[in-house]
Amino acid sequence: MTLSDSALPGAGPLAAFRSSDFRLFQLGKLLATLALQMQGVAVGWQVYQLTGSALDLGYVGLAQFAPALLMSVVSGHVADHFERRRILAFCHGLHCVCALLLYLSTRSASPSLPHIYALLILVGLARAFQGPAASALLPSLVPTAHFPNAVAWSSSSWQVAVIGGPALGGILYGIGDAKLVYGVTMSLQALTVLFYSSIKARVTPPRAHETSRELTAGLRFIWHRPIILGAISLDLFAVLFGGAVALLPIFARDILQTGPQGLGLLRSAPAVGALLTGVVLAYRPLRGRAGLAMFAGVLLYGLATIVFGLSRSFTLSLLALMLTGAADMVSVFVRQSLVQLRTPDAMRGRVAAVNHVFVGASNELGEFESGLAASVLGATSAVVLGGLATCAVVVVWALLFPSLRKVDRLDVESA
């Protein structure tokens, strides 16, 4: 089946939603992402209020990335040997506990920064196991022919939560304080556990003789497939250098002169652009030249990041961030389709674990890199130089991975 073949049975822009398990999966993912985004706004504003330090904001990302890096081999192995639905329910139960502990910590007159970082490490630990399990489970919830459609809607629902979460988190923080945000986060995570536990599919991957016992099989699998390696690493280095999320509290308070509500809007803006792009991709999927589309998306991401760094207008900053989200969505759509459809089910957990580390490095480690750079160069210079570095990465990767540049269709199931 091609991505544009609407004549086949079950095809169409809403094909993936015919699966009840996919609907439950999407509801759980929507609520969980909403909760984590709200929590991220509260933590970022709280830490910056406590310290006023860009570097301390960077440590927020590092605390969440370190567990993903350290547990990547184990988490992929677990996702390929145990029922993925139960792994997800357990991880979000841990998220619920972390939100409760953040709530209790914030009740103190002077919240402890080390305590907040310790809880963020637990959040990162839950995400280390949650990411590979969710990525590996998704292809099992819909027919193969509907998977690109499922990727588009899954990414779009994630973006809905990334839009609503920061905005809602900023509003709740402004109405009450961090305690209110953490209390709502805890409730949403509890509902997520309920939805994931209700999925009927019991997917425990088959255990092959060699690859299932090899903890590093996922890394070797990716290394020997230039298309997958190129797609994952391009996203890694582009967002690692070009990400500005960690510095948004600085831009919101010190540069654009807005409060926590403004911070929430800034954090939501990339997801608005990504959501609109995701819906377009669901209705009008890429019919060819997918590799070139990915490179073009990353280049546009870098250029929009530069515009955001130079902007002193709140409106222009929102538009630039929306453009970064739209561009990133194209890259995410191509990468997820390539990685999932070109990986055997028995390997998906370990490959997803490696992918999760790369994505986590681009996001959380990117936040640390941004905080470190801003502490030395200033927030504006750090963002602008990061955008320029992203554009340079596009050029280098186009030369290093010609097979990725030449990818045409996404509905191919073998590399």
C-alpha positions as a Markdown table, in Angstrom:
| # | Residue | x | y | z |
|---|---|---|---|---|
| 1 | Met | 0.0 | 0.0 | 0.0 |
| 2 | Thr | 1.2 | 3.5 | -0.7 |
| 3 | Leu | 0.5 | 6.4 | 1.6 |
| 4 | Ser | -1.9 | 7.9 | -0.9 |
| 5 | Asp | -3.8 | 4.7 | -1.9 |
| 6 | Ser | -7.2 | 5.6 | -0.5 |
| 7 | Ala | -8.9 | 2.9 | -2.6 |
| 8 | Leu | -7.7 | 0.1 | -0.4 |
| 9 | Pro | -10.0 | -1.2 | 2.4 |
| 10 | Gly | -9.7 | 0.7 | 5.6 |
| 11 | Ala | -7.7 | 3.6 | 4.1 |
| 12 | Gly | -8.5 | 7.2 | 4.8 |
| 13 | Pro | -7.5 | 10.1 | 7.0 |
| 14 | Leu | -9.0 | 8.5 | 10.2 |
| 15 | Ala | -8.1 | 4.8 | 9.4 |
| 16 | Ala | -6.0 | 4.3 | 12.6 |
| 17 | Phe | -8.9 | 5.3 | 14.9 |
| 18 | Arg | -10.9 | 2.2 | 13.8 |
| 19 | Ser | -8.8 | 0.3 | 16.4 |
| 20 | Ser | -10.2 | 0.6 | 19.9 |
| 21 | Asp | -6.7 | -0.1 | 21.3 |
| 22 | Phe | -5.3 | 2.8 | 19.3 |
| 23 | Arg | -7.9 | 5.1 | 20.7 |
| 24 | Leu | -7.1 | 4.1 | 24.3 |
| 25 | Phe | -3.4 | 4.5 | 23.6 |
| 26 | Gln | -4.0 | 7.9 | 22.2 |
| 27 | Leu | -6.1 | 9.0 | 25.2 |
| 28 | Gly | -3.4 | 7.8 | 27.6 |
| 29 | Lys | -0.7 | 9.5 | 25.6 |
| 30 | Leu | -2.6 | 12.7 | 25.4 |
| 31 | Leu | -3.2 | 13.0 | 29.1 |
| 32 | Ala | 0.3 | 11.9 | 30.1 |
| 33 | Thr | 1.9 | 14.4 | 27.8 |
| 34 | Leu | -0.5 | 17.1 | 29.0 |
| 35 | Ala | 0.6 | 16.3 | 32.5 |
| 36 | Leu | 4.3 | 16.3 | 31.8 |
| 37 | Gln | 4.1 | 19.6 | 29.9 |
| 38 | Met | 2.2 | 21.3 | 32.7 |
| 39 | Gln | 4.8 | 20.0 | 35.2 |
| 40 | Gly | 7.6 | 21.2 | 33.0 |
| 41 | Val | 6.3 | 24.8 | 33.1 |
| 42 | Ala | 5.9 | 24.7 | 36.8 |
| 43 | Val | 9.4 | 23.2 | 37.4 |
| 44 | Gly | 11.1 | 25.7 | 35.0 |
| 45 | Trp | 9.4 | 28.8 | 36.5 |
| 46 | Gln | 10.0 | 27.5 | 40.1 |
| 47 | Val | 13.7 | 26.8 | 39.6 |
| 48 | Tyr | 14.3 | 30.1 | 37.9 |
| 49 | Gln | 12.5 | 31.9 | 40.7 |
| 50 | Leu | 14.6 | 30.1 | 43.2 |
| 51 | Thr | 18.0 | 30.7 | 41.6 |
| 52 | Gly | 17.7 | 33.1 | 38.6 |
| 53 | Ser | 20.4 | 31.0 | 37.0 |
| 54 | Ala | 20.4 | 29.8 | 33.3 |
| 55 | Leu | 22.7 | 27.0 | 34.3 |
| 56 | Asp | 20.3 | 25.7 | 36.9 |
| 57 | Leu | 17.6 | 25.6 | 34.2 |
| 58 | Gly | 20.0 | 23.5 | 32.1 |
| 59 | Tyr | 20.3 | 21.1 | 35.0 |
| 60 | Val | 16.6 | 20.5 | 34.8 |
| 61 | Gly | 17.1 | 18.9 | 31.4 |
| 62 | Leu | 20.3 | 17.0 | 32.4 |
| 63 | Ala | 18.5 | 15.5 | 35.4 |
| 64 | Gln | 15.9 | 13.9 | 33.2 |
| 65 | Phe | 18.3 | 12.9 | 30.4 |
| 66 | Ala | 20.9 | 11.0 | 32.6 |
| 67 | Pro | 18.5 | 8.1 | 33.5 |
| 68 | Ala | 17.5 | 7.7 | 29.8 |
| 69 | Leu | 21.2 | 7.4 | 28.8 |
| 70 | Leu | 22.2 | 5.1 | 31.7 |
| 71 | Met | 19.2 | 2.8 | 31.3 |
| 72 | Ser | 18.9 | 2.8 | 27.5 |
| 73 | Val | 20.2 | -0.8 | 27.0 |
| 74 | Val | 18.1 | -2.2 | 29.8 |
| 75 | Ser | 14.9 | -0.4 | 28.9 |
| 76 | Gly | 15.0 | -1.6 | 25.3 |
| 77 | His | 15.6 | -5.2 | 26.5 |
| 78 | Val | 12.7 | -4.9 | 28.9 |
| 79 | Ala | 10.4 | -3.6 | 26.1 |
| 80 | Asp | 11.3 | -6.6 | 24.0 |
| 81 | His | 10.8 | -9.2 | 26.7 |
| 82 | Phe | 7.8 | -8.1 | 28.8 |
| 83 | Glu | 4.3 | -7.0 | 28.0 |
| 84 | Arg | 4.5 | -3.4 | 26.8 |
| 85 | Arg | 1.1 | -2.4 | 28.1 |
| 86 | Arg | 2.0 | -3.2 | 31.6 |
| 87 | Ile | 5.4 | -1.4 | 31.3 |
| 88 | Leu | 3.5 | 1.8 | 30.4 |
| 89 | Ala | 1.0 | 1.5 | 33.2 |
| 90 | Phe | 3.9 | 1.0 | 35.7 |
| 91 | Cys | 5.9 | 4.0 | 34.3 |
| 92 | His | 2.9 | 6.4 | 34.6 |
| 93 | Gly | 2.2 | 5.1 | 38.1 |
| 94 | Leu | 5.7 | 6.3 | 38.9 |
| 95 | His | 5.0 | 9.6 | 37.2 |
| 96 | Cys | 2.0 | 9.9 | 39.5 |
| 97 | Val | 4.1 | 9.3 | 42.6 |
| 98 | Cys | 6.7 | 11.9 | 41.4 |
| 99 | Ala | 4.0 | 14.5 | 41.0 |
| 100 | Leu | 2.7 | 13.8 | 44.5 |
| 101 | Leu | 6.3 | 14.2 | 45.9 |
| 102 | Leu | 6.8 | 17.5 | 44.0 |
| 103 | Tyr | 3.5 | 18.7 | 45.5 |
| 104 | Leu | 4.6 | 17.8 | 49.0 |
| 105 | Ser | 8.0 | 19.4 | 48.4 |
| 106 | Thr | 6.5 | 22.7 | 47.2 |
| 107 | Arg | 4.4 | 23.0 | 50.4 |
| 108 | Ser | 7.6 | 23.9 | 52.2 |
| 109 | Ala | 8.2 | 27.6 | 52.6 |
| 110 | Ser | 11.6 | 27.2 | 50.9 |
| 111 | Pro | 11.5 | 24.3 | 48.4 |
| 112 | Ser | 14.8 | 22.3 | 48.2 |
| 113 | Leu | 16.5 | 22.5 | 44.8 |
| 114 | Pro | 18.3 | 19.2 | 45.3 |
| 115 | His | 15.0 | 17.6 | 46.1 |
| 116 | Ile | 13.4 | 18.9 | 42.9 |
| 117 | Tyr | 16.4 | 17.6 | 40.9 |
| 118 | Ala | 16.2 | 14.2 | 42.6 |
| 119 | Leu | 12.5 | 13.9 | 41.7 |
| 120 | Leu | 13.3 | 14.9 | 38.1 |
| 121 | Ile | 15.8 | 12.0 | 38.0 |
| 122 | Leu | 12.9 | 9.7 | 38.9 |
| 123 | Val | 10.8 | 11.3 | 36.2 |
| 124 | Gly | 13.6 | 10.7 | 33.7 |
| 125 | Leu | 13.8 | 7.0 | 34.9 |
| 126 | Ala | 10.1 | 6.5 | 34.2 |
| 127 | Arg | 10.5 | 8.1 | 30.8 |
| 128 | Ala | 13.5 | 5.9 | 30.0 |
| 129 | Phe | 11.3 | 2.8 | 30.1 |
| 130 | Gln | 8.1 | 4.4 | 29.0 |
| 131 | Gly | 9.5 | 5.7 | 25.6 |
| 132 | Pro | 10.7 | 2.4 | 24.1 |
| 133 | Ala | 7.6 | 0.5 | 25.3 |
| 134 | Ala | 5.2 | 3.1 | 23.8 |
| 135 | Ser | 7.1 | 3.3 | 20.5 |
| 136 | Ala | 7.4 | -0.5 | 20.2 |
| 137 | Leu | 3.7 | -1.0 | 21.1 |
| 138 | Leu | 2.2 | 1.4 | 18.6 |
| 139 | Pro | 2.8 | -0.7 | 15.4 |
| 140 | Ser | 1.0 | -3.6 | 17.0 |
| 141 | Leu | -2.2 | -1.6 | 17.6 |
| 142 | Val | -3.1 | -0.9 | 13.9 |
| 143 | Pro | -2.7 | -2.8 | 10.6 |
| 144 | Thr | 0.6 | -2.1 | 8.9 |
| 145 | Ala | -1.2 | -0.3 | 6.1 |
| 146 | His | -2.5 | 2.2 | 8.6 |
| 147 | Phe | 0.7 | 2.8 | 10.4 |
| 148 | Pro | 1.8 | 6.0 | 8.7 |
| 149 | Asn | -1.7 | 7.4 | 9.4 |
| 150 | Ala | -1.2 | 6.3 | 13.1 |
| 151 | Val | 2.1 | 8.1 | 13.2 |
| 152 | Ala | 0.6 | 11.3 | 11.9 |
| 153 | Trp | -2.3 | 11.2 | 14.4 |
| 154 | Ser | -0.1 | 10.0 | 17.3 |
| 155 | Ser | 2.3 | 12.9 | 16.7 |
| 156 | Ser | -0.6 | 15.3 | 16.3 |
| 157 | Ser | -2.3 | 14.3 | 19.6 |
| 158 | Trp | 1.1 | 14.7 | 21.3 |
| 159 | Gln | 1.3 | 18.2 | 19.9 |
| 160 | Val | -2.3 | 19.0 | 21.1 |
| 161 | Ala | -1.0 | 18.1 | 24.6 |
| 162 | Val | 2.2 | 20.2 | 24.1 |
| 163 | Ile | 0.0 | 23.1 | 23.1 |
| 164 | Gly | -2.5 | 22.8 | 26.0 |
| 165 | Gly | -0.1 | 21.6 | 28.7 |
| 166 | Pro | 2.2 | 24.6 | 28.9 |
| 167 | Ala | -0.7 | 27.1 | 28.5 |
| 168 | Leu | -2.8 | 25.4 | 31.1 |
| 169 | Gly | 0.3 | 25.0 | 33.4 |
| 170 | Gly | 1.0 | 28.7 | 33.1 |
| 171 | Ile | -2.6 | 29.6 | 33.8 |
| 172 | Leu | -2.9 | 27.3 | 36.8 |
| 173 | Tyr | 0.5 | 28.6 | 38.1 |
| 174 | Gly | -0.8 | 32.2 | 37.8 |
| 175 | Ile | -4.1 | 31.4 | 39.5 |
| 176 | Gly | -2.6 | 29.4 | 42.3 |
| 177 | Asp | 1.0 | 28.2 | 42.4 |
| 178 | Ala | 3.2 | 25.2 | 41.7 |
| 179 | Lys | 1.2 | 23.0 | 44.1 |
| 180 | Leu | -2.0 | 23.4 | 42.0 |
| 181 | Val | -0.1 | 22.4 | 38.9 |
| 182 | Tyr | 1.4 | 19.3 | 40.5 |
| 183 | Gly | -1.9 | 18.3 | 41.9 |
| 184 | Val | -3.6 | 18.3 | 38.5 |
| 185 | Thr | -0.6 | 16.5 | 37.0 |
| 186 | Met | -0.9 | 13.7 | 39.5 |
| 187 | Ser | -4.6 | 13.3 | 38.6 |
| 188 | Leu | -3.9 | 13.1 | 34.9 |
| 189 | Gln | -1.2 | 10.6 | 35.3 |
| 190 | Ala | -3.6 | 8.4 | 37.4 |
| 191 | Leu | -6.1 | 8.5 | 34.5 |
| 192 | Thr | -3.3 | 7.6 | 32.1 |
| 193 | Val | -2.6 | 4.4 | 34.1 |
| 194 | Leu | -6.3 | 3.5 | 33.7 |
| 195 | Phe | -6.4 | 4.0 | 30.0 |
| 196 | Tyr | -3.2 | 2.0 | 29.3 |
| 197 | Ser | -4.4 | -0.8 | 31.6 |
| 198 | Ser | -7.6 | -1.0 | 29.5 |
| 199 | Ile | -5.8 | -1.8 | 26.2 |
| 200 | Lys | -6.9 | -5.3 | 25.2 |
| 201 | Ala | -3.9 | -6.2 | 23.1 |
| 202 | Arg | -1.4 | -8.3 | 25.1 |
| 203 | Val | 1.8 | -7.7 | 23.1 |
| 204 | Thr | 4.7 | -9.7 | 24.4 |
| 205 | Pro | 7.3 | -9.9 | 21.6 |
| 206 | Pro | 8.7 | -13.3 | 20.4 |
| 207 | Arg | 12.1 | -14.1 | 21.8 |
| 208 | Ala | 14.5 | -15.0 | 19.1 |
| 209 | His | 17.6 | -17.1 | 19.9 |
| 210 | Glu | 20.3 | -14.5 | 19.5 |
| 211 | Thr | 19.0 | -11.0 | 19.1 |
| 212 | Ser | 16.6 | -11.2 | 22.1 |
| 213 | Arg | 19.5 | -12.0 | 24.3 |
| 214 | Glu | 21.9 | -9.3 | 23.0 |
| 215 | Leu | 21.4 | -6.1 | 24.9 |
| 216 | Thr | 23.3 | -4.1 | 22.3 |
| 217 | Ala | 21.5 | -5.5 | 19.3 |
| 218 | Gly | 19.5 | -2.4 | 18.9 |
| 219 | Leu | 22.5 | -0.2 | 18.6 |
| 220 | Arg | 24.2 | -2.5 | 16.1 |
| 221 | Phe | 21.0 | -2.7 | 14.1 |
| 222 | Ile | 20.8 | 1.1 | 13.7 |
| 223 | Trp | 24.6 | 1.4 | 13.0 |
| 224 | His | 24.4 | -0.9 | 10.0 |
| 225 | Arg | 21.4 | 0.9 | 8.5 |
| 226 | Pro | 22.5 | 4.3 | 7.2 |
| 227 | Ile | 19.0 | 5.5 | 6.5 |
| 228 | Ile | 17.8 | 4.9 | 10.1 |
| 229 | Leu | 21.1 | 6.1 | 11.6 |
| 230 | Gly | 21.1 | 9.3 | 9.5 |
| 231 | Ala | 17.5 | 10.1 | 10.4 |
| 232 | Ile | 17.9 | 9.6 | 14.2 |
| 233 | Ser | 21.3 | 11.4 | 14.4 |
| 234 | Leu | 20.1 | 14.4 | 12.2 |
| 235 | Asp | 17.3 | 15.0 | 14.7 |
| 236 | Leu | 19.7 | 14.6 | 17.6 |
| 237 | Phe | 22.2 | 17.2 | 16.5 |
| 238 | Ala | 19.7 | 19.6 | 15.0 |
| 239 | Val | 17.6 | 19.9 | 18.2 |
| 240 | Leu | 20.6 | 19.6 | 20.5 |
| 241 | Phe | 22.1 | 22.8 | 19.0 |
| 242 | Gly | 18.9 | 24.6 | 18.0 |
| 243 | Gly | 16.6 | 23.9 | 21.0 |
| 244 | Ala | 15.6 | 27.0 | 23.0 |
| 245 | Val | 13.0 | 25.5 | 25.4 |
| 246 | Ala | 15.2 | 25.6 | 28.5 |
| 247 | Leu | 15.8 | 29.3 | 28.0 |
| 248 | Leu | 12.1 | 30.3 | 27.6 |
| 249 | Pro | 11.8 | 31.3 | 31.2 |
| 250 | Ile | 14.6 | 33.8 | 30.6 |
| 251 | Phe | 13.0 | 35.1 | 27.4 |
| 252 | Ala | 9.6 | 35.3 | 29.0 |
| 253 | Arg | 10.7 | 37.2 | 32.2 |
| 254 | Asp | 13.8 | 39.2 | 31.2 |
| 255 | Ile | 13.6 | 39.8 | 27.5 |
| 256 | Leu | 9.9 | 39.8 | 26.4 |
| 257 | Gln | 8.7 | 41.0 | 29.9 |
| 258 | Thr | 5.9 | 38.4 | 30.4 |
| 259 | Gly | 4.9 | 36.3 | 33.4 |
| 260 | Pro | 4.2 | 32.5 | 33.8 |
| 261 | Gln | 1.2 | 32.9 | 31.5 |
| 262 | Gly | 3.5 | 34.2 | 28.7 |
| 263 | Leu | 5.9 | 31.4 | 29.4 |
| 264 | Gly | 3.1 | 28.9 | 28.9 |
| 265 | Leu | 2.2 | 30.5 | 25.5 |
| 266 | Leu | 5.8 | 30.5 | 24.4 |
| 267 | Arg | 6.1 | 26.8 | 25.3 |
| 268 | Ser | 2.9 | 26.0 | 23.5 |
| 269 | Ala | 3.7 | 27.8 | 20.3 |
| 270 | Pro | 5.9 | 25.2 | 18.7 |
| 271 | Ala | 3.2 | 22.6 | 19.2 |
| 272 | Val | 0.6 | 24.8 | 17.5 |
| 273 | Gly | 2.7 | 24.8 | 14.3 |
| 274 | Ala | 3.4 | 21.1 | 14.7 |
| 275 | Leu | -0.2 | 20.2 | 15.2 |
| 276 | Leu | -1.3 | 22.0 | 12.1 |
| 277 | Thr | 1.4 | 20.3 | 10.1 |
| 278 | Gly | 0.5 | 16.9 | 11.6 |
| 279 | Val | -3.1 | 17.2 | 10.5 |
| 280 | Val | -2.0 | 18.2 | 7.0 |
| 281 | Leu | 0.2 | 15.1 | 6.9 |
| 282 | Ala | -2.7 | 12.9 | 8.1 |
| 283 | Tyr | -4.9 | 14.1 | 5.2 |
| 284 | Arg | -2.2 | 14.8 | 2.6 |
| 285 | Pro | 0.7 | 12.4 | 3.4 |
| 286 | Leu | 4.1 | 12.6 | 1.8 |
| 287 | Arg | 3.9 | 10.9 | -1.6 |
| 288 | Gly | 7.6 | 11.1 | -2.4 |
| 289 | Arg | 11.0 | 12.7 | -1.7 |
| 290 | Ala | 10.5 | 12.1 | 2.0 |
| 291 | Gly | 14.3 | 12.3 | 2.7 |
| 292 | Leu | 14.6 | 15.8 | 1.1 |
| 293 | Ala | 11.5 | 16.9 | 3.0 |
| 294 | Met | 13.2 | 15.9 | 6.3 |
| 295 | Phe | 16.3 | 17.9 | 5.4 |
| 296 | Ala | 14.3 | 20.9 | 4.4 |
| 297 | Gly | 12.3 | 20.7 | 7.6 |
| 298 | Val | 15.4 | 20.7 | 9.8 |
| 299 | Leu | 16.9 | 23.6 | 7.8 |
| 300 | Leu | 13.7 | 25.6 | 8.3 |
| 301 | Tyr | 13.9 | 24.7 | 12.0 |
| 302 | Gly | 17.3 | 26.3 | 12.3 |
| 303 | Leu | 16.3 | 29.4 | 10.5 |
| 304 | Ala | 13.2 | 29.9 | 12.6 |
| 305 | Thr | 15.3 | 29.5 | 15.8 |
| 306 | Ile | 17.6 | 32.3 | 14.7 |
| 307 | Val | 14.6 | 34.6 | 14.1 |
| 308 | Phe | 13.3 | 33.7 | 17.6 |
| 309 | Gly | 16.6 | 34.5 | 19.2 |
| 310 | Leu | 16.8 | 37.9 | 17.6 |
| 311 | Ser | 13.1 | 38.9 | 18.2 |
| 312 | Arg | 12.1 | 41.4 | 20.8 |
| 313 | Ser | 8.4 | 41.2 | 19.9 |
| 314 | Phe | 6.2 | 38.7 | 21.7 |
| 315 | Thr | 4.1 | 38.2 | 18.6 |
| 316 | Leu | 7.1 | 37.6 | 16.3 |
| 317 | Ser | 8.6 | 35.2 | 18.9 |
| 318 | Leu | 5.4 | 33.2 | 19.0 |
| 319 | Leu | 5.3 | 33.0 | 15.2 |
| 320 | Ala | 8.9 | 31.9 | 15.0 |
| 321 | Leu | 8.4 | 29.2 | 17.6 |
| 322 | Met | 5.3 | 28.0 | 15.7 |
| 323 | Leu | 7.5 | 27.7 | 12.6 |
| 324 | Thr | 10.0 | 25.6 | 14.5 |
| 325 | Gly | 7.3 | 23.2 | 15.5 |
| 326 | Ala | 5.9 | 23.0 | 12.0 |
| 327 | Ala | 9.4 | 22.2 | 10.6 |
| 328 | Asp | 10.2 | 19.7 | 13.3 |
| 329 | Met | 6.9 | 17.9 | 12.7 |
| 330 | Val | 8.0 | 17.0 | 9.2 |
| 331 | Ser | 11.3 | 15.6 | 10.5 |
| 332 | Val | 9.5 | 13.6 | 13.3 |
| 333 | Phe | 7.0 | 12.2 | 10.8 |
| 334 | Val | 9.7 | 10.9 | 8.4 |
| 335 | Arg | 11.9 | 9.7 | 11.2 |
| 336 | Gln | 9.2 | 7.7 | 13.1 |
| 337 | Ser | 7.9 | 6.1 | 9.9 |
| 338 | Leu | 11.4 | 5.1 | 8.8 |
| 339 | Val | 12.4 | 3.7 | 12.2 |
| 340 | Gln | 9.2 | 1.8 | 13.0 |
| 341 | Leu | 8.4 | 0.3 | 9.5 |
| 342 | Arg | 12.0 | -0.8 | 8.9 |
| 343 | Thr | 12.5 | -2.5 | 12.2 |
| 344 | Pro | 11.3 | -6.1 | 13.0 |
| 345 | Asp | 8.9 | -6.4 | 15.9 |
| 346 | Ala | 11.3 | -8.5 | 18.0 |
| 347 | Met | 13.8 | -5.6 | 17.7 |
| 348 | Arg | 11.5 | -2.6 | 18.1 |
| 349 | Gly | 12.0 | -2.2 | 21.9 |
| 350 | Arg | 15.8 | -2.0 | 21.7 |
| 351 | Val | 15.8 | 0.1 | 18.6 |
| 352 | Ala | 13.2 | 2.4 | 20.2 |
| 353 | Ala | 15.4 | 2.6 | 23.3 |
| 354 | Val | 18.4 | 3.9 | 21.3 |
| 355 | Asn | 16.1 | 6.2 | 19.4 |
| 356 | His | 14.7 | 7.4 | 22.8 |
| 357 | Val | 18.2 | 8.2 | 24.0 |
| 358 | Phe | 18.9 | 10.2 | 20.8 |
| 359 | Val | 15.6 | 12.1 | 21.1 |
| 360 | Gly | 16.2 | 12.6 | 24.8 |
| 361 | Ala | 19.7 | 13.9 | 24.1 |
| 362 | Ser | 18.3 | 16.4 | 21.6 |
| 363 | Asn | 15.7 | 17.6 | 24.1 |
| 364 | Glu | 16.9 | 17.2 | 27.7 |
| 365 | Leu | 20.6 | 17.3 | 27.0 |
| 366 | Gly | 19.9 | 20.1 | 24.6 |
| 367 | Glu | 18.4 | 22.0 | 27.5 |
| 368 | Phe | 21.6 | 21.6 | 29.5 |
| 369 | Glu | 23.6 | 22.7 | 26.5 |
| 370 | Ser | 21.4 | 25.7 | 26.1 |
| 371 | Gly | 21.6 | 26.6 | 29.8 |
| 372 | Leu | 25.4 | 26.2 | 29.8 |
| 373 | Ala | 25.8 | 28.3 | 26.6 |
| 374 | Ala | 23.5 | 31.0 | 27.9 |
| 375 | Ser | 25.4 | 31.2 | 31.2 |
| 376 | Val | 28.5 | 32.0 | 29.2 |
| 377 | Leu | 27.3 | 33.9 | 26.1 |
| 378 | Gly | 23.9 | 35.2 | 27.2 |
| 379 | Ala | 20.5 | 33.8 | 26.1 |
| 380 | Thr | 20.2 | 35.7 | 22.8 |
| 381 | Ser | 23.7 | 34.7 | 21.5 |
| 382 | Ala | 23.2 | 31.1 | 22.7 |
| 383 | Val | 19.9 | 30.7 | 20.7 |
| 384 | Val | 21.2 | 32.4 | 17.5 |
| 385 | Leu | 24.4 | 30.4 | 17.4 |
| 386 | Gly | 22.4 | 27.3 | 18.0 |
| 387 | Gly | 20.2 | 28.0 | 15.0 |
| 388 | Leu | 23.3 | 28.6 | 12.8 |
| 389 | Ala | 24.8 | 25.3 | 14.1 |
| 390 | Thr | 21.6 | 23.5 | 13.1 |
| 391 | Cys | 21.8 | 24.8 | 9.6 |
| 392 | Ala | 25.4 | 23.6 | 9.4 |
| 393 | Val | 24.3 | 20.2 | 10.6 |
| 394 | Val | 21.9 | 19.9 | 7.7 |
| 395 | Val | 24.6 | 20.5 | 5.1 |
| 396 | Val | 27.0 | 18.0 | 6.7 |
| 397 | Trp | 24.4 | 15.3 | 7.1 |
| 398 | Ala | 23.2 | 15.7 | 3.5 |
| 399 | Leu | 26.8 | 14.8 | 2.5 |
| 400 | Leu | 27.3 | 12.0 | 5.1 |
| 401 | Phe | 24.0 | 10.2 | 4.5 |
| 402 | Pro | 23.2 | 10.3 | 0.7 |
| 403 | Ser | 20.9 | 7.3 | 1.2 |
| 404 | Leu | 18.7 | 9.3 | 3.6 |
| 405 | Arg | 18.6 | 12.2 | 1.2 |
| 406 | Lys | 17.4 | 9.8 | -1.6 |
| 407 | Val | 14.6 | 8.2 | 0.4 |
| 408 | Asp | 11.4 | 8.5 | -1.6 |
| 409 | Arg | 8.5 | 6.6 | -0.1 |
| 410 | Leu | 7.8 | 5.9 | 3.6 |
| 411 | Asp | 5.6 | 2.8 | 3.2 |
| 412 | Val | 8.6 | 0.4 | 2.8 |
| 413 | Glu | 8.9 | -2.2 | 5.5 |
| 414 | Ser | 12.5 | -3.3 | 5.1 |
| 415 | Ala | 15.7 | -1.3 | 4.9 |
